[in-house]
Structure formats: C-alpha cells, structure tokens
C-alpha cells in the first residue's frame, strides 16, 4: 500500500484552489477550515500572528480526501483523518522539522494524531478542551425573553467589543491562538458580525458573534456575558437572535461549538434548537525529558 503523501504549502490561494471544493462539500464538519481560510483571504494571512500559515492537502487518485491548516502560534487543525493519513502527516511534519504546540480536530483524529506525534517526537499530549459542534434544527426563541432588546454592534461599540473579546479569550485560555481584539472587533463590525443584547436604558449586557457566511454556513462565535451579569437569560436571547438572523440571511447551516465541560451552555443551546454533530478535542503537546 502506498503511504499517503501530503502536499504542504504556505500559499493560501494554491491551497484553496486545490481544497476549496472538498471543504465546501461538508460545510458543517469543515466549518473551522472554511471560516479561518475565508478570514485569511479577506483580512490577510497574518491576522492570527506573525508566523506564516501552513496548509496541507492530501489526494488519492486525484481526489482530495483531507486537508489541514495551521496559523502560528495556533494548533494544527486537520479535517477528519484515517489512522494511516494521521501517521503520514505526523511523519512528514517531523521530517520537515516542524514543531507543533498541539492539535484541534474531531475526537478520533485528534487522539490518533496525538499518539503518532508522541511516538515520533516524545511530546506528551495533554487534553486542553473537549468541544461539541452543534447544528441548528428548529429555532426555539427563549420565553420569557429577558428585559431589553438586540442591536447589531457598530463602530461606536468598538471599545466595548474589544474589551469583551479580550475577557472572553482570557476566560477560555486561548490568548496565543486567536486574532487580536482590535482586529477582531474591526472585522466583525465590517459585516455586522456581533449582536449586543442591551437593557432598556441602552446598556450592553451580552454579545453573540457570527462568522461571515461561507459555503452556505454561518457559525455562532463567540457568545459572552460578563460574570456578574450571567444567569439572567441574556446569552440565550442574544444567541437566538443571531441564529434567527443567520437563517434570514440564507445560511443553510447555522453552527456553534460548546465546551463540554460547561453543562449550562450545552443545555442552553439545545433548548434553543441546536443538535449535536460531532465532538472535537484539543491536545497540547508538552515536552518529555528535554525532547521536542
């Protein structure tokens, strides 16, 4: 059997030319690849950090079967891989001298690659977070609705969005792998990508963001309410509003990720109408006895 060989490139256009149809063929499980590469195409390839992004495409008999991307300093993010594909990818990355901080992928792919990486490098994989991808079925607006109303964030809200994005990133512990708060706020304002829930006096109390529509899908992210304002229904109301708006905008798939360690948010999104698609796991690669 021929060992799978990955085509690895730093050229985003080349990657999308090879992999675009494959990614769009399964927009729900490929949502991270679609939304991140779309953001890189629209906003520039260094929005997530100074390092050059890396992309990979795997073909069998001229047909693309898997891809990956990485935006340093973030983790490797592949589509679903067979065990043989994961082994081949680990081997090629090690041969190229590429070091990885971790991987984020569907659960089986992440665990298989993490084990392959451990055997080849001595790195110690540690689970960082387990997430569940949900797809909106029939939207159910929460009742009773909390006091207040939704409003799409505009330029005057930039400082508020930056502050809340920073707090959100700090809370989930992913500061080194995400877009800067100023860049994020500017990008979202440019296409109406954040909805605020505000009280009757106009005070913002929660936010729900959405990615730009690509391949017919929109993903809700992030949803954030300051700690002292939680438990009042604001996040559910804001999420329901952006979900409704996404459907009205023509999205065939409305998606979101939740942290499986947070039963409150998982229960909330299911009450709104979201149903599980797949589980994802993020591993961080530590070091063992001075090895890579």
Secondary structure, 3 states (H helix, E strand, C coil): CCCCCEEEECCHHHHHHHHHHHHHHCCCCCHHHHHHHHHHHHHCCCCCCCCCCEEEEEEECCEEEEEEEECCCCCEEECCCCHHHHHHHHHHHHHCCCCCCEEEEEHHHHHHHHHHHHHHHCCEEEEEEEEEEEEECCCCCCCCCCCCEEEECCHHHHHHHHHHHHHHHHHHCCHHHCCCHHHHHHHHHHCCCEEEEECCCCCEEEEEEECCCECCEEEEEEEECCHHHCCCCHHHHHHHHHHHHHHHCCCCEEEEEEECCCHHHHHHHHHHCEEEEEEEEEEEEECCCCCC
